[in-house]
Amino acid sequence: MPKKTYTLETLPEIITAQHISDFLIVSRRRVYELFQRKPEDGGIPNFEIGLTKRVQKQDFVNWIAARKQEKEQKSAS
């Protein structure tokens, strides 16, 4: 079964590791590695519901913007 393709507009308000994996075209394992890092160290902000992890869409959008800004700042240096 092919993976679902998401845009920022079609992502639900609360997203899973699988949503992020499909959106970024990275493994779910990599997403969970990013969940384990602190947000100030580049990790994706998340919260737990039982044993599962979830992310608010706006936090994910902000995380992407922060990664882009870091890249721009490094390129300008």
N, C-alpha and C positions, 0 to 999 in steps of 0.2 A: 504494500500500500504506500503510495507516494506521500511524502510529508506535506502538511498543509503550509501554504505560503501566507504570511501575515504582513500587513502594513501597520504602521502606527495607528492608523484609523480603525483597523479591523481587530486589533488586540482588545480583549476584554479588559474591564477596569481592574480586575484582580487576575494576575497572570501566574502561570506555573513555570517550572524549569523547562518543561517541554515547549511551551509557547516561546520562551526566550531562545531555546536551542533552535527551533525552526526559524525564528526571525533572524537570528544572527548567523545561522548556518554554521553552528559549532556543536560539539557533542554535549549531551546532557551532563556528562561527567565534568566537562569544563565549566558549565553553568554552576554546578554544585561547588566546584573549587572557588568560583567567584563569590558564591554565597558565604563561604567560610571566611573569606577575607573581610576585614573591617572596611566600611565604606570610605574612610579617610585614606585607606591603602589601595583603593581602586575596586573594592568589592561591591557587589550589587546589594543595596539595602533590601532586606526581606524580613518576613515575620513567619511565625509558625502557627499552624493549625494542627494540633495533635503532632503527628510525626512528619507532616508535610510542610514544605516551605512555599510561601506565596510572596508576590511582589505587587505593590500598587503600581498601576500603569504610569502615573505621574513620576514616581520614584525612578522607574526604569527610563523614562524619557529624560529626566534630569541626569541620570547616570550616563546615558549616551552623550548628552551635551557636555558633561564634564570631561569625558574621554576625548571628545573632539577639541575642547579648549586646551587640554593638556598637550595634545599633539601640535596645535597651532603655536603654543608657547615654546615648545621644544624646537620647532622649526624656525622660530624667530630668534632664538638664542644663537 
